[in-house]
Amino acid sequence: MKIRTRYAPSPTGRMHVGNLRTALYEYLIARHEDGEFILRIEDTDQERFVEGALDIIYRTMEKTGLDYDEGPDKPGDCGPYVQSERVTAGIYMEYAKVLVEKGEAYYCFCDKERLDSLKTTVSGKEIMLYDKHCLHLSKEEVQANLDAGKPFVIRQNIPNEGTTTFVDDIYGAITVENKELDDMILIKSDGYPTYNFANVVDDHLMGITHVVRGNEYLSSTPKYIRLYDAFGWEAPVFVHLPLITDEEHHKLSKRSGHSSFEDLTEQGFLPEAVINYVALLGWSPEGNEEIFSKQQLIEAFDYRRVNKSPAVFDMVKLRWMNGEYIKSMDQARYEEYAVPYVLSAFPKAGNTRQQVVTSDGAVLSGGSLDKILDLMKTRIEVFPDIPEKIDFFDRLPDYDPEMYTHKKMKTNPENSLETLKETLPILEAQEDYSLDALHDVIMEYIGRKGVKNGVVLWPLRTAVSGKQSTPGGAFEIMEILGKEETLRRIRIGIEKLS
C-alpha cells in the first residue's frame, strides 16, 4: 500500500511552528516511504478566513522546500483540494445523508434558545451536551420541517453506552466512555461541514494513510473513529505530536514573537535551519547528529521515535544551529543575505557595496567591506546581529578610559597610554596595512619590549574599536579601517588616557 499523507492548513494567518512541524512530519513520512504528500486547504470556517493567508501557505511551503505531489495548484485524481469547492460540489452533504440513512446521524432543528438551556458549568467551564432531542423525530416530522425550510444541522449519533478505543502510534491504545462524547455537528446550518467531519470524509476519499496532528486532538479522535466505523471505512494511522512550549514551559503563543515560520525568517533565521530545528522538536534520530539536510532528514526520519513529552522551543539552540548553517553557506548566497545588513551599519546616504563613507568621514573600499563580510561569517548566529557587531567601523563610540583596564591582560590606563604612544610612530611609518604586515610589525615591537601579547594588543584594539568585544582582533580591525582612520583613533585614545 502506498503511503499518502496530507497537510491540511486553514487560511487563518501565519504558519505556527506547531503547524509547520505537522507539515514537515507528514512530508517526511511520505518521502521516507516513497509515498505521496498532499496539500489540502481547509477553509470551511469562513469566519476565521484571513485575506492573504492562502498566499502565506503557498509561500511557506515553497520556502521550506516541502514540495507536494497534489494540491490546489497541482491537480491530481482526488480534487478539488480546497474544501469550500468541495462544499459547492455537494460532497459533504452527500456523505452526511448516507449516515442519516444508516441511523448514524440525524437532523437537528433545535433553536439557540433550546440549546442554551442545555448548557451546564463543569469545573468553571461552560459546556453543552446535546440531549438527542431531535433523534426521536419521525421521518415524517423531519421531512415536514425540511419542507417548511426550518434551519437544521446534522449531528453524529453516538451511543450513550459502551466505549470507543483507538490506537495512536505514539500514545498507544486509548479508550473513552461513549457517554463522554457529544453528538457533534457534522453539517452546520449554513450547509458547510464542520472541521471534524470534512476531515474524515476528505482523508478517506483522498486515500490518506497517516494523519499527523497535535495531541490536543487526542480527545476528539474517538469521534473520528466512530465516523470511520459508521461508514465502514478503514481508519488511517494516527500520530499525535507532543505540545511545543517556550523556555518557561508555557504553550508557544504569538506573544512569544517566534511562534510562526515568518516570525523566524523575519528575525534572520534561514529556512533550512528552521526546518532542521523544527524536525527535532519531539523527534530524535538514532545517533547524536543534530545538523541534517532535508535529504538526510528524509532518510533518517522514523515517526515512531517521536517523544510523548512536551518539546521546548529553545531560541539559544536555534540561534546556534542557524549560525552553523551560516558558516556552511556558499559565499554568493551568504553575501546576498549579509550585504544589506553590513551596509545598514553605515547609515550615510549613497553608500554602496563598492565603497562606503563612514559617519566619521573615513572612506572604506569594497575590499574593506569584503573583509567585514569574511570576518562576520563565522561570528554571527543570525544576520540581524551584524549591524550591532560592526557599528564601531562607522563611528568610534565615546568610551570610558577604564576600558583599557583588563586584569587578565595586565593592562591599565597608565601602561596602555605608554603602549599607544610607542606604537603610534611605528604605525605612522607603516605603509603596508595588510593583516600580515600589521601583525609582523606589532609582534616585532612586542618582542623588543618583552611583554605578553595582551599588554599591547588589548590597548590597540580598545583604541581602534572603542568596544570591549569585537569580531576580530586589533590587526583585522586596523586592516579594515586603513592607515588614516587607524591613526586617528589611536590619537583619540592617547588624548583620553592623557
C-alpha positions as CSV (number, residue, x, y, z in Angstrom):
1,M,0.0,0.0,0.0
2,K,1.4,3.4,-1.0
3,I,1.8,5.8,1.9
4,R,-0.2,9.0,1.4
5,T,-0.1,11.9,3.9
6,R,-1.6,15.4,3.8
7,Y,-1.0,18.8,5.2
8,A,-4.4,20.5,5.7
9,P,-3.9,24.1,6.9
10,S,-6.7,26.6,7.5
11,P,-6.1,30.0,5.9
12,T,-6.1,31.9,9.2
13,G,-2.8,33.7,9.2
14,R,0.9,32.9,9.5
15,M,2.0,29.3,9.8
16,H,2.5,28.5,13.5
17,V,5.6,26.5,14.4
18,G,3.4,23.6,15.5
19,N,1.6,23.5,12.1
20,L,5.0,23.7,10.4
21,R,6.2,20.7,12.4
22,T,3.0,18.8,11.4
23,A,3.5,19.6,7.7
24,L,7.2,18.6,8.0
25,Y,6.5,15.3,9.7
26,E,3.7,14.4,7.2
27,Y,6.2,15.3,4.4
28,L,9.0,13.2,5.9
29,I,6.7,10.2,6.5
30,A,5.7,10.2,2.8
31,R,9.1,10.8,1.4
32,H,10.8,8.3,3.7
33,E,8.5,5.6,2.3
34,D,8.5,6.8,-1.3
35,G,4.9,7.8,-0.8
36,E,2.8,10.9,-1.8
37,F,2.3,14.2,0.1
38,I,-0.9,16.2,-0.4
39,L,-1.7,19.8,0.3
40,R,-5.4,20.4,1.1
41,I,-6.9,23.8,2.1
42,E,-9.4,23.6,4.9
43,D,-11.5,26.8,4.7
44,T,-14.8,25.6,6.0
45,D,-14.7,28.0,8.9
46,Q,-15.3,31.1,6.8
47,E,-15.4,33.4,9.9
48,R,-11.7,32.7,10.6
49,F,-10.6,33.2,7.0
50,V,-7.8,35.8,6.7
51,E,-7.2,37.7,3.5
52,G,-3.8,36.8,2.1
53,A,-3.4,33.7,4.3
54,L,-3.5,31.4,1.2
55,D,-0.5,33.2,-0.2
56,I,1.3,32.7,3.1
57,I,0.6,28.9,2.9
58,Y,1.9,28.6,-0.6
59,R,4.9,30.8,0.1
60,T,5.9,28.9,3.3
61,M,5.6,25.6,1.6
62,E,7.9,26.9,-1.2
63,K,10.5,28.4,1.1
64,T,10.7,25.4,3.3
65,G,11.0,23.0,0.4
66,L,8.0,20.9,1.4
67,D,7.1,20.1,-2.2
68,Y,3.7,18.4,-2.5
69,D,2.5,15.9,-5.2
70,E,-1.1,17.1,-5.3
71,G,-2.8,20.3,-4.2
72,P,-4.9,23.2,-5.4
73,D,-2.2,24.2,-7.9
74,K,-1.2,20.6,-8.6
75,P,-4.4,18.8,-9.5
76,G,-4.5,15.0,-9.0
77,D,-7.3,12.5,-9.1
78,C,-8.8,13.5,-5.7
79,G,-9.7,17.1,-6.2
80,P,-10.9,19.7,-5.6
81,Y,-8.2,20.3,-2.9
82,V,-10.0,23.3,-1.4
83,Q,-12.8,22.4,1.0
84,S,-15.1,25.3,0.0
85,E,-15.0,24.0,-3.5
86,R,-15.9,20.5,-2.3
87,V,-18.9,22.1,-0.4
88,T,-20.1,23.5,-3.7
89,A,-19.7,20.1,-5.3
90,G,-22.1,18.7,-2.6
91,I,-19.6,16.1,-1.3
92,Y,-20.1,16.5,2.4
93,M,-23.9,16.8,2.3
94,E,-24.0,13.6,0.2
95,Y,-22.0,11.7,2.8
96,A,-23.9,13.2,5.7
97,K,-27.1,11.9,4.2
98,V,-25.6,8.5,3.9
99,L,-25.0,8.5,7.7
100,V,-28.6,9.7,8.3
101,E,-29.9,6.8,6.2
102,K,-27.8,4.4,8.3
103,G,-29.0,5.9,11.6
104,E,-25.5,7.1,12.4
105,A,-26.5,10.7,12.1
106,Y,-29.7,12.8,12.3
107,Y,-31.3,16.2,11.5
108,C,-31.4,18.6,14.5
109,F,-33.8,21.6,14.3
110,C,-33.3,22.9,17.9
111,D,-33.1,26.7,18.1
112,K,-30.5,28.7,20.0
113,E,-32.8,29.2,23.0
114,R,-33.2,25.5,23.5
115,L,-29.5,24.7,23.0
116,D,-28.7,27.5,25.6
117,S,-30.9,25.8,28.1
118,L,-28.8,22.6,27.9
119,K,-25.6,24.4,29.0
120,T,-24.0,23.5,32.3
121,T,-20.9,24.6,34.1
122,V,-18.2,22.0,34.9
123,S,-15.1,23.0,36.8
124,G,-15.8,26.6,36.0
125,K,-16.1,25.9,32.3
126,E,-19.4,26.2,30.4
127,I,-20.2,23.1,28.3
128,M,-23.2,21.9,26.3
129,L,-24.0,18.2,25.8
130,Y,-26.8,17.7,23.4
131,D,-29.7,15.5,24.7
132,K,-30.5,13.7,21.4
133,H,-33.9,15.5,21.4
134,C,-34.2,15.5,17.6
135,L,-33.0,11.9,17.2
136,H,-36.5,10.8,18.2
137,L,-38.3,12.8,15.4
138,S,-40.2,10.6,13.0
139,K,-39.3,10.7,9.3
140,E,-42.5,12.5,8.6
141,E,-41.7,15.2,11.2
142,V,-38.2,15.6,9.8
143,Q,-39.5,15.9,6.2
144,A,-42.2,18.4,7.3
145,N,-39.5,20.6,8.9
146,L,-37.3,20.4,5.8
147,D,-40.2,21.2,3.5
148,A,-41.0,24.2,5.8
149,G,-37.5,25.5,5.3
150,K,-36.7,25.2,9.0
151,P,-33.0,25.7,9.8
152,F,-31.2,22.5,10.7
153,V,-27.8,20.9,11.4
154,I,-26.9,17.3,11.0
155,R,-25.5,15.6,14.1
156,Q,-23.5,12.4,14.6
157,N,-25.4,9.8,16.6
158,I,-23.1,8.4,19.3
159,P,-24.5,5.8,21.6
160,N,-24.6,6.6,25.3
161,E,-23.4,3.1,26.3
162,G,-20.1,1.3,25.8
163,T,-16.7,2.6,24.9
164,T,-14.6,3.6,21.9
165,T,-11.0,2.6,21.5
166,F,-8.3,3.7,19.1
167,V,-4.6,3.1,18.8
168,D,-2.2,6.1,18.4
169,D,1.3,5.1,17.2
170,I,2.8,7.4,19.8
171,Y,0.5,7.2,22.8
172,G,-0.8,3.6,22.3
173,A,-4.3,2.4,22.9
174,I,-6.8,5.0,24.2
175,T,-10.3,4.1,25.4
176,V,-13.1,6.6,26.2
177,E,-16.6,6.2,27.6
178,N,-19.1,6.9,24.8
179,K,-21.2,8.9,27.3
180,E,-18.4,11.4,27.4
181,L,-18.7,12.0,23.6
182,D,-21.1,14.6,22.4
183,D,-23.3,14.2,19.3
184,M,-21.1,16.6,17.4
185,I,-22.4,18.6,14.4
186,L,-21.4,17.3,11.0
187,I,-23.2,19.8,8.8
188,K,-23.7,23.3,10.1
189,S,-26.8,25.4,9.5
190,D,-25.0,27.3,6.6
191,G,-24.5,24.0,4.8
192,Y,-20.8,23.9,5.5
193,P,-19.3,20.8,7.1
194,T,-17.5,21.1,10.5
195,Y,-13.8,20.7,10.6
196,N,-14.0,17.2,12.1
197,F,-16.5,15.8,9.5
198,A,-14.8,17.3,6.5
199,N,-11.5,15.9,7.7
200,V,-12.7,12.3,7.9
201,V,-14.5,12.4,4.5
202,D,-11.6,14.1,2.7
203,D,-9.0,11.8,4.3
204,H,-10.9,8.8,3.1
205,L,-11.6,10.0,-0.4
206,M,-8.0,11.1,-0.9
207,G,-6.6,7.8,0.3
208,I,-4.7,9.3,3.3
209,T,-2.9,6.5,5.2
210,H,-1.2,8.5,8.0
211,V,-2.7,11.5,9.9
212,V,-0.3,13.6,11.9
213,R,-1.5,16.3,14.3
214,G,-1.1,17.8,17.7
215,N,-2.0,15.9,20.8
216,E,-4.7,18.4,21.6
217,Y,-6.8,16.4,19.1
218,L,-6.5,13.2,21.1
219,S,-9.8,13.8,22.8
220,S,-11.7,14.3,19.5
221,T,-10.2,11.3,17.8
222,P,-12.7,8.8,19.2
223,K,-15.4,10.8,17.3
224,Y,-13.4,10.4,14.1
225,I,-13.1,6.6,14.8
226,R,-16.8,6.3,15.2
227,L,-17.3,8.1,11.8
228,Y,-14.9,5.7,10.1
229,D,-16.8,2.8,11.6
230,A,-20.1,4.3,10.7
231,F,-19.1,4.5,7.1
232,G,-17.4,1.1,7.2
233,W,-14.1,2.7,6.2
234,E,-10.6,1.7,7.4
235,A,-9.2,4.4,9.7
236,P,-5.7,5.8,8.9
237,V,-2.7,5.5,11.2
238,F,-2.9,8.3,13.8
239,V,0.3,10.1,15.0
240,H,-0.3,12.7,17.7
241,L,2.6,15.0,18.5
242,P,3.6,16.5,21.8
243,L,2.9,20.1,22.7
244,I,5.6,22.7,21.9
245,T,6.3,25.1,24.8
246,D,8.5,28.1,25.3
247,E,11.5,28.1,27.7
248,E,9.2,28.8,30.6
249,H,7.1,25.7,29.6
250,H,4.1,27.7,28.5
251,K,2.4,26.9,25.3
252,L,4.1,28.6,22.4
253,S,1.9,31.6,21.6
254,K,2.0,34.6,19.2
255,R,3.1,36.7,22.1
256,S,6.5,34.9,22.2
257,G,7.5,36.6,19.0
258,H,8.8,33.5,17.4
259,S,5.7,31.3,17.1
260,S,5.4,31.3,13.3
261,F,7.7,30.5,10.4
262,E,7.5,34.1,9.1
263,D,8.4,35.4,12.6
264,L,11.6,33.4,12.5
265,T,12.6,34.3,8.9
266,E,12.0,38.0,9.7
267,Q,14.4,37.6,12.6
268,G,17.1,36.4,10.3
269,F,16.8,32.6,10.6
270,L,17.4,30.6,7.4
271,P,14.5,28.4,6.2
272,E,16.7,25.3,6.2
273,A,17.9,25.9,9.7
274,V,14.3,26.4,10.9
275,I,13.3,23.1,9.2
276,N,16.2,21.3,10.8
277,Y,15.4,22.6,14.2
278,V,11.6,22.0,14.0
279,A,12.3,18.4,13.0
280,L,14.0,17.9,16.4
281,L,11.0,19.3,18.4
282,G,9.7,16.0,19.6
283,W,11.7,13.6,17.3
284,S,15.2,12.3,17.9
285,P,17.4,10.4,15.5
286,E,19.3,7.3,16.4
287,G,22.7,8.9,16.7
288,N,23.8,12.2,18.2
289,E,23.8,14.2,15.0
290,E,21.8,17.4,15.1
291,I,22.6,19.1,11.7
292,F,20.5,17.5,8.9
293,S,19.9,18.5,5.3
294,K,16.4,17.9,4.0
295,Q,17.5,14.7,2.2
296,Q,19.2,13.4,5.4
297,L,16.0,14.0,7.4
298,I,14.1,12.1,4.8
299,E,16.5,9.1,5.1
300,A,16.7,9.2,8.9
301,F,13.1,10.1,9.9
302,D,11.1,7.4,11.8
303,Y,8.0,8.8,13.3
304,R,7.9,6.0,15.9
305,R,10.8,7.8,17.6
306,V,8.6,10.8,18.4
307,N,8.6,11.5,22.1
308,K,5.4,11.9,24.2
309,S,6.9,14.7,26.4
310,P,6.4,18.4,25.5
311,A,9.1,19.8,23.3
312,V,10.8,23.0,24.4
313,F,11.4,25.7,21.8
314,D,14.9,26.8,22.8
315,M,15.9,30.0,21.0
316,V,19.5,29.7,22.1
317,K,19.8,26.3,20.4
318,L,18.1,27.6,17.3
319,R,20.5,30.5,17.1
320,W,23.4,28.2,17.4
321,M,22.1,25.9,14.7
322,N,21.4,28.9,12.4
323,G,25.0,30.0,13.0
324,E,26.2,26.6,11.8
325,Y,24.2,26.9,8.6
326,I,25.6,30.4,8.0
327,K,29.1,29.1,8.3
328,S,28.5,26.4,5.7
329,M,26.6,28.7,3.2
330,D,28.2,29.2,-0.2
331,Q,29.7,32.7,-0.5
332,A,27.3,34.1,-3.1
333,R,24.2,33.2,-1.1
334,Y,25.8,34.4,2.2
335,E,26.6,37.7,0.7
336,E,23.1,38.0,-0.7
337,Y,21.8,37.9,2.9
338,A,24.7,39.7,4.6
339,V,25.5,42.7,2.4
340,P,22.3,44.6,3.2
341,Y,22.9,44.2,6.9
342,V,26.6,45.3,6.6
343,L,25.5,48.4,4.6
344,S,22.9,49.2,7.2
345,A,25.7,49.7,9.7
346,F,26.9,52.7,7.6
347,P,23.9,55.0,7.5
348,K,25.4,57.8,5.5
349,A,23.5,58.3,2.2
350,G,24.9,57.0,-1.0
351,N,26.9,54.1,0.4
352,T,27.3,51.0,-1.8
353,R,29.0,47.6,-1.8
354,Q,31.9,49.1,-3.7
355,Q,32.6,52.0,-1.2
356,V,31.2,53.4,2.0
357,V,31.9,56.7,3.7
358,T,31.6,56.4,7.5
359,S,29.9,58.9,9.7
360,D,33.3,60.0,10.8
361,G,34.3,60.7,7.2
362,A,36.6,57.7,6.6
363,V,36.4,56.0,3.2
364,L,36.2,52.2,3.2
365,S,36.7,50.4,-0.1
366,G,34.8,47.4,-1.4
367,G,37.8,45.4,-0.3
368,S,37.3,46.5,3.3
369,L,33.6,45.5,3.1
370,D,34.7,42.1,1.8
371,K,36.9,41.7,4.8
372,I,34.0,42.6,7.1
373,L,31.8,40.0,5.4
374,D,34.5,37.4,5.8
375,L,35.0,38.4,9.4
376,M,31.3,38.1,10.2
377,K,30.5,34.8,8.6
378,T,31.8,32.7,11.5
379,R,30.9,35.2,14.2
380,I,27.1,35.6,13.8
381,E,24.1,33.4,14.6
382,V,21.5,35.5,12.7
383,F,22.1,38.2,10.1
384,P,20.4,41.0,12.1
385,D,23.3,40.6,14.6
386,I,25.7,42.2,12.0
387,P,25.0,45.9,12.4
388,E,25.4,46.0,16.2
389,K,28.7,44.0,16.0
390,I,30.3,46.2,13.3
391,D,28.8,49.7,14.1
392,F,32.2,50.8,15.5
393,F,33.6,50.7,12.0
394,D,31.2,53.5,11.1
395,R,31.8,55.7,14.1
396,L,34.1,55.3,17.0
397,P,31.9,55.2,20.1
398,D,32.6,57.5,23.1
399,Y,34.1,55.1,25.5
400,D,35.3,55.1,29.1
401,P,39.1,55.1,29.5
402,E,38.6,52.5,32.2
403,M,38.0,50.0,29.3
404,Y,41.8,49.9,29.0
405,T,41.9,48.1,32.3
406,H,42.0,44.3,31.9
407,K,43.3,42.2,34.8
408,K,43.9,39.1,32.8
409,M,45.8,41.1,30.1
410,K,47.5,43.0,32.9
411,T,46.7,46.4,31.4
412,N,45.6,49.6,32.9
413,P,45.3,53.3,31.7
414,E,49.0,54.0,32.5
415,N,50.7,51.2,30.6
416,S,48.1,51.4,27.9
417,L,49.0,55.1,27.3
418,E,52.6,54.1,27.1
419,T,51.7,51.3,24.6
420,L,49.7,53.7,22.3
421,K,52.4,56.4,22.4
422,E,55.1,53.9,21.4
423,T,53.1,52.1,18.7
424,L,51.8,55.3,17.1
425,P,55.1,56.2,15.3
426,I,55.6,52.6,14.3
427,L,52.1,52.6,12.7
428,E,52.7,56.1,11.2
429,A,55.8,54.8,9.4
430,Q,54.0,51.6,8.3
431,E,52.8,51.8,4.7
432,D,51.5,48.2,4.3
433,Y,48.3,47.9,6.2
434,S,47.6,44.3,5.3
435,L,46.8,41.9,8.1
436,D,50.1,40.0,7.9
437,A,52.2,43.2,7.7
438,L,50.5,44.8,10.7
439,H,50.9,41.5,12.6
440,D,54.6,41.3,11.9
441,V,55.5,44.9,12.8
442,I,53.5,44.9,16.1
443,M,54.7,41.5,17.1
444,E,58.3,42.7,16.5
445,Y,57.6,45.6,18.9
446,I,56.1,43.2,21.5
447,G,59.3,41.0,21.2
448,R,61.6,44.0,21.7
449,K,59.5,45.2,24.7
450,G,59.5,41.8,26.3
451,V,55.8,41.8,27.3
452,K,52.9,39.5,26.8
453,N,50.9,40.0,23.7
454,G,47.8,41.2,25.5
455,V,49.6,44.1,27.1
456,V,49.9,45.6,23.7
457,L,47.0,44.2,21.7
458,W,44.3,45.0,24.3
459,P,45.0,48.8,24.3
460,L,45.3,48.8,20.5
461,R,42.0,47.0,20.0
462,T,40.3,49.2,22.5
463,A,41.6,52.4,20.8
464,V,40.6,51.4,17.3
465,S,37.1,50.0,18.3
466,G,36.0,51.7,21.5
467,K,34.4,48.3,22.4
468,Q,35.3,45.5,24.8
469,S,34.0,42.9,22.5
470,T,34.6,42.9,18.7
471,P,34.6,40.5,15.8
472,G,38.3,40.1,15.1
473,G,41.3,41.5,16.9
474,A,43.3,44.6,16.5
475,F,45.0,43.5,13.3
476,E,41.8,42.7,11.5
477,I,40.2,46.0,12.6
478,M,43.2,48.1,11.6
479,E,43.4,46.5,8.2
480,I,39.7,47.2,7.5
481,L,39.9,50.8,8.8
482,G,43.1,51.6,6.9
483,K,46.0,53.7,7.9
484,E,44.4,57.2,8.2
485,E,41.5,56.1,10.3
486,T,43.5,53.8,12.5
487,L,46.0,56.5,13.4
488,R,43.1,59.0,14.1
489,R,41.6,56.6,16.5
490,I,44.8,55.8,18.3
491,R,45.5,59.6,18.8
492,I,42.0,59.9,20.3
493,G,42.9,57.0,22.7
494,I,46.1,58.9,23.7
495,E,44.0,62.0,24.4
496,K,41.5,60.1,26.5
497,L,44.3,58.5,28.5
498,S,46.3,61.7,28.9
